Every structure is written in C-alpha cells, then in structure tokens.
Amino acid sequence: MMSRLVDARPRTEPLIDTQIPHWARMWNYWLGGKDNYPVDRDAGDQALTICPAIANDGRQSRYVLARALRHLAGEVGIRRFIDVGVGLPTVDNTHEIVQRVAPDCQIIYVDNDPLVLSHARALLISRPEGEVRVEDTDIRDAAAVKEILVDTRHLFGDGEPVAVVLANVLPYLPDDQARALVDGLMAPLPHGSHLVISHPTGGDSWQQAMNQLKYAGAGEVVPRSPDQLAAFFNGLELLEPGVVSCSLWRPEPNPFGETPVVQQYAGVGRKLRSGT
C-alpha cells in the first residue's frame, strides 16, 4: 500500500485566484509543469523578457538536485531526507529520485503555502517500501523547526544520517533567519548527515526581474554570492567540487548543455561529527 501523510487536522482547500499570478505556479511554469494558469504564464514571460536565463537556471537547479540526491541515496547510502520548501510538485521530486535508487527511502516535505500543501498531499505518494510525509510548518518559526526534528527522530530513529535539502529556499529569508534555519536543522543531526543547498547568486537583469515579480507574491528575494553560500557550510565538509555553478556540480549530459549558469549555484556538505 502506498504511504502518505495521515493528518487528522481539519483541512480546507485553498481558494485559487486565477486572476493574480502565484510565485510557486510561475516556477512550475518555468520548470515545464502544468499546474499554472495564463496569468502565471504571462507574468513568467514578462520576467523572462527581462532575464531570459531564469528558466534555464531553474531547470539546471533541478538537475543538480537530482544529481546530488542520487549520490546521497546511492554512493553515500542515506535513506532519510528532509526537503524544506518543496514548492509545487513537478517531475522528479525528491522522493521519486531517491526511491528509484532505494525504494525504502523516507522523506519529509516541509512547506506552509496552502496551495503547495494541497498539491503535495495529493501528489507526493511514496513507494510502498518507503515513506513520504508532508508537514505544514513555517520555516521562519524556530520552535516549529525543532518540532520537525523531534518528529524526524521518531520517524527515522536516532543515530541515522539525514540529508537536508534546501533547494532555492534560503533566498526568501534574511541572513539571520537563513543562518538560524541551517544551524537549527543541522546541529541535532548525527555524523554523516548532509546538507544540499541551491541558491540564486543574482545579477542586474535577475534583480530587475525579481522586482517585477514582487506583485506576484514573490516578496523579497535575497541573492547571495558564492562566498556567502559557502558560509552556510561552515563546520561541514564540502563535497567536491565545492560551491559552484549548478551546471558544473558533477555534471552529466542533459538537454540544456553544460554551459555554466552564472545566476544559480549549489553545494553539498557532510557533517563530520555530532555537535559541528
């Protein structure tokens, strides 16, 4: 029997306003998904007119996530994953990638956008050997993040390494909250746990496009330099080749080529011992 979150809390379906663009639906459009409306595509096309690289950078960020997850579930042997800020399901979500490598992988998805949660609960279905859960949690709430970790120990067991995935999540947080989220998630995890981060590095046209999209619910989006991204891995061992362009992190052939993307970087770090 396929497994998904059983949540006893009363649930109401979010009201969908198809006249106002929605940030998650625009990303779904850029990534080739179908959960979007004309208003989202129009807004997305406006952003692409300003910064044509956004769509390819987004796709490359999905490819690097897949490569990192296959490495962690395959060569490293991790079976427990926390994906924070899942966004709208598209193709090859975290559980699909890792459960193709190891069907018994367990995944917790975390988000608090009502639209995202509605889609996630309907579509993010585990293989029968594994487990998929969807948690409604605001990542800016330190107490709520702590509850996730307590629940993770209950679900995953103490002492088992965990991979934390922060794919394009940190740019929606100011520096202090972003640092607190990374530290709060990684500090309690055991030796051998890993952290995966992808993040925009910005640029003039990118920033102009983000300013254009604020009316679509994007809010403030914070680009960070490669050095700033590397600082999130302080205390962890960075896997080769370090914090680099998404298209250059252990590249494989893909439909979009191997030209370095300059506005989207990624890295993976390993926790060396408890307490680091």
C-alpha positions in Angstrom: 0.0 0.0 0.0 1.4 3.4 -0.9 2.2 5.6 2.0 1.5 9.3 2.6 0.9 11.6 5.4 -2.1 10.9 7.6 -3.2 14.2 9.1 -6.2 14.3 11.5 -6.4 18.1 11.5 -9.4 19.6 9.6 -8.3 20.7 6.2 -9.9 23.2 3.8 -8.9 23.5 0.1 -7.2 26.8 -0.6 -9.1 29.3 -2.7 -7.3 29.6 -6.1 -7.3 33.1 -7.6 -6.6 32.6 -11.3 -6.5 36.4 -11.9 -3.4 37.0 -9.8 -0.1 35.3 -10.5 1.3 33.0 -7.9 5.0 32.6 -7.3 5.0 28.8 -7.0 2.9 28.4 -10.1 5.3 30.6 -12.1 8.2 28.4 -11.0 6.1 25.4 -12.1 5.7 27.1 -15.5 9.4 27.8 -15.9 10.2 24.2 -15.0 7.8 22.8 -17.6 5.0 21.8 -15.2 1.2 22.0 -15.8 0.0 23.4 -12.5 -0.3 27.0 -13.7 -2.7 29.4 -15.3 -2.5 32.0 -18.1 -1.9 34.8 -15.5 1.1 32.9 -14.2 2.5 32.3 -17.7 2.0 35.9 -18.6 3.9 37.1 -15.5 6.6 34.4 -16.1 7.1 35.6 -19.7 7.4 39.2 -18.5 10.2 38.1 -16.2 11.9 36.1 -19.0 11.8 39.2 -21.2 13.9 41.0 -18.6 16.1 38.0 -17.6 15.9 35.2 -20.2 18.3 33.0 -18.1 15.8 32.4 -15.3 14.1 29.4 -16.8 17.3 27.6 -17.8 18.8 28.4 -14.4 15.7 26.9 -12.7 16.0 23.8 -14.8 19.7 23.5 -14.0 18.9 23.8 -10.3 16.5 20.8 -10.7 19.2 18.8 -12.5 21.8 19.5 -9.8 19.3 18.5 -7.1 18.8 15.2 -8.9 22.5 14.5 -9.2 23.1 15.3 -5.5 20.2 13.2 -4.4 21.3 10.2 -6.5 24.7 10.5 -5.0 23.4 10.6 -1.4 20.9 7.7 -1.8 23.4 5.7 -3.9 27.1 6.0 -3.0 26.5 7.5 0.4 23.6 5.2 1.3 21.4 7.8 3.0 17.8 6.7 3.4 16.2 9.7 5.3 15.6 13.0 3.7 14.0 16.4 4.8 13.0 18.6 1.8 12.3 22.1 3.1 10.2 24.4 0.9 9.0 21.8 -1.6 7.1 24.1 -3.9 4.6 22.7 -6.4 5.2 19.1 -7.5 6.6 18.8 -11.0 8.6 15.9 -12.4 11.3 14.1 -10.4 10.6 15.3 -6.9 12.9 14.3 -4.1 11.1 11.1 -3.1 10.9 10.0 -6.8 14.6 10.4 -7.3 15.8 8.7 -4.2 13.2 5.9 -4.2 14.3 4.9 -7.7 17.8 4.4 -6.2 16.5 2.8 -2.9 12.7 2.2 -2.6 12.9 2.2 1.2 13.9 5.9 1.5 11.8 8.0 3.8 11.1 11.7 3.0 9.6 14.5 5.0 8.4 17.5 2.9 8.0 20.8 4.6 6.1 23.9 3.4 3.4 26.3 4.6 1.9 27.6 1.4 -1.7 26.4 1.3 -1.7 25.9 -2.5 1.6 23.9 -2.3 0.4 21.8 0.6 -2.8 20.9 -1.2 -0.9 19.7 -4.3 1.8 18.0 -2.2 -0.7 16.0 -0.2 -2.5 14.8 -3.3 0.5 14.0 -5.5 3.6 13.2 -3.4 3.0 9.5 -3.0 5.6 7.1 -1.7 6.6 3.7 -3.0 5.2 1.0 -0.6 8.6 0.2 0.8 9.3 3.8 1.8 7.5 6.7 3.5 6.5 10.2 2.4 5.2 12.8 4.8 4.1 16.4 4.2 4.4 18.8 7.1 2.7 22.2 7.3 5.4 24.3 9.0 6.7 27.8 8.7 10.4 27.5 8.4 10.8 31.0 10.0 9.4 29.6 13.3 12.3 28.2 15.3 10.0 26.2 17.6 8.3 24.6 14.6 11.6 23.6 13.1 12.5 22.0 16.4 9.3 20.0 16.3 10.2 18.7 12.8 13.5 17.4 14.2 11.8 15.7 17.1 9.4 14.1 14.7 12.3 13.2 12.5 13.9 11.3 15.3 10.7 9.5 15.9 10.2 8.5 12.3 13.8 8.0 11.3 15.4 6.7 14.5 18.3 8.2 16.5 21.8 8.0 15.0 20.8 7.6 11.4 22.2 10.2 9.0 19.7 12.5 7.4 20.0 14.6 4.2 18.5 18.1 4.5 17.5 19.7 1.2 17.2 23.5 0.9 16.6 24.0 -2.8 16.0 27.7 -3.6 14.6 28.2 -0.1 17.2 30.4 1.6 16.8 33.4 -0.7 13.4 34.0 0.8 14.9 34.5 4.2 17.1 37.4 5.5 20.6 36.5 6.6 19.8 35.9 10.3 16.8 33.7 9.6 18.6 31.7 6.9 21.6 31.1 9.2 19.3 30.1 12.1 17.4 27.6 9.8 20.5 25.9 8.6 22.0 25.7 12.1 18.7 24.6 13.6 18.3 21.8 11.2 21.9 20.5 11.1 23.0 20.9 14.7 21.0 18.0 16.2 21.7 15.6 13.3 24.2 12.8 13.6 27.6 12.3 11.9 27.2 11.5 8.3 24.2 13.8 7.7 24.4 16.0 4.6 23.2 19.5 3.6 22.2 20.3 0.0 21.8 23.9 -1.0 20.9 25.6 -4.3 20.6 29.4 -4.4 20.5 32.3 -6.9 23.5 34.5 -7.0 21.7 37.3 -8.7 22.8 39.9 -11.3 21.4 43.1 -12.7 18.8 41.6 -15.0 17.9 38.9 -12.4 17.2 41.6 -9.8 15.1 43.6 -12.2 13.0 40.5 -12.9 12.6 39.9 -9.2 11.5 43.4 -8.7 8.9 43.0 -11.4 7.6 39.8 -9.8 7.1 41.2 -6.3 3.5 41.9 -7.1 3.1 38.1 -7.8 3.7 37.1 -4.2 7.4 36.6 -4.5 8.2 39.1 -1.7 11.8 40.0 -1.1 14.2 37.5 -2.7 17.8 37.7 -1.5 20.6 36.7 -3.9 23.9 35.7 -2.3 27.4 35.4 -3.7 29.2 32.0 -3.9 31.3 33.0 -0.8 28.1 33.8 1.1 26.7 30.4 0.1 29.8 28.6 1.2 29.5 30.2 4.6 26.3 28.2 5.2 28.5 25.1 5.1 30.8 26.3 7.9 31.5 23.3 10.1 30.7 20.8 7.4 33.0 19.1 4.9 32.2 20.4 1.4 31.9 17.7 -1.2 33.9 18.2 -4.4 33.7 20.4 -6.4 32.5 22.7 -3.7 30.0 25.6 -4.1 29.9 26.0 -7.9 27.5 26.9 -10.8 24.6 24.3 -10.8 25.6 23.1 -14.2 29.2 22.4 -13.0 28.4 20.3 -9.9 29.3 16.8 -11.0 27.8 17.5 -14.5 26.1 14.8 -16.6 24.7 15.1 -20.1 21.4 16.9 -20.1 19.2 18.6 -22.7 20.3 22.1 -21.8 24.0 21.6 -22.2 26.9 22.1 -19.9 27.4 25.9 -20.3 27.9 27.3 -16.8 24.9 29.1 -15.4 26.0 32.3 -13.7 23.0 33.1 -11.5 22.4 29.7 -9.8 24.9 27.9 -7.6 24.8 24.8 -5.5 26.8 22.8 -2.9 26.7 19.7 -0.7 28.3 19.4 2.7 28.8 16.5 5.1 28.6 16.7 8.9 31.8 15.2 10.3 30.7 14.6 13.9 27.9 15.4 16.3 28.0 18.9 17.5 29.7 20.5 14.5 
